[in-house]
Amino acid sequence: MYANAANPFNTYRQNNINTASQGKLILMLYEGAIKFCRLAEMAIDEKNIEKRHNNLRKAKNIIKELSLTLNREVDFSEQLGALYAYMERGLISANIHNDKNKIKEVKTMLEELKDAWEQIIN
């Protein structure tokens, strides 16, 4: 029996991912990174170092994936790549220094990029 068959939500989520357009997948990545930033902020409030670290690592990995999938032939991709690199460094710094403000800065940038993608898709 498949693992997803036991959980209808997992099946629904996997079907959404498998049938999503490229734009929708990018939105999902932004949403995931934003969610993990929020969870890291909460972990700082809870003084939970492991939870903070794990969520910042997940957010950073998503940003790395967004960077790796940039179409380098598009004019603004170099600037977007530099922004992603800045966000990655910001999350690393936030993790090292337990810096909630740095997480908020990166989360705000992610939210603005997500909003821009939503406008492009719609």
N, C-alpha and C positions, 0 to 999 in steps of 0.2 A: 504494500500500500504506500502511496506517495505521502510525504510529510505534509504537503499542502492540502491533501484531501481531508485531513483531520481538522483543518482550520479554514473555514470558508473565507475569512478575511485575507489570509495569505494567498489563497487562490485568486481572489479578486484583485489584490495588489499586484500579483505577478502578471495577471492578464492586462492590467493597466499599463504596466511597464513594457510588456511585449508588444502592445498595439499602439503605443504612444508615438507621436511624431517626434522628429528631432528637436523641434522647439519645445514641445511639452516635456521631453526628457531633460532639457537644459533647465526648464522651470523647476522640475522635480529635484534636480541637483541643488539649485539655489535654495529651495525650500528645506532640503535636508541639512545643508550647511547652516542655515539660519536656525533651524531647530536645535542642532548640536551646540551652536553658540549660546542659545538661551539656556540649554541644560547645563552648560559649563558655568554660566553666570549664577545659576541656582546652586551649583555645587560649591562655588566660592562662598556664597551666603551660608551654606550648610557646613562649610569648612571640610568638605569631602575632597581631598586631594586626588584620589584615584578616579572619582567620577569626573572631576574637572579635566584631568589629563586625558582620559578616554574620549570625552566628548570633543575636546579641542583637537585631538588627533584625528577623529572622524571628520570634523569640519575641515581641517587642513588637507586631508586626503581627498575630499570632494573638490576643494579648490584646485588641488594638484591635477585632478582628472579634468576639470574644466580647462585648465591651462594646456594640458597635453592634447586636448581635442580641438584647440583653436585652429581655424583655417588660416594658415600663415600667408595666404595669397590676398586676403582681405586687408584693406588699408589700415583699419584701426586695430588689427590683431596684435601688433607690437605693443601698443599702448595698453590694451586689455591684458596682455601677458605680463607687462610690468606691474599693473595693478594687482593681478593675481599673486605675483611674487611678493609684493608689498603686504598683501593680506596674509600670506603664508608666514612671512617673517613676524608679522604682528601677532599671530596666534602662537607662534613659538615663544615670543617674548612674553605674552600674556600667561602662558603656561609656566615659564621659568619664574616670573615675578608675581604670579597670582594677581594679575592686573585686570580687573573687571572693566575698566575704562577702555583698554585696548580691545577687549572682546566686543564691547559696544560699538567701537569705531568700525571694526571689521564687519560686524553684523549690519550696521547702517549701510555700508557700501554694498553688501550683498543684497539688502532689501531694495536699494536703488537700482541695482542691475536687474534684479528680478522684476521690478516694476517696468523697467524699460523693455525687457523681453516680453512681458505680458502685452504691452502696447504693440510691439512688433507682430506678435502672433495674432492679435485681435485686429 
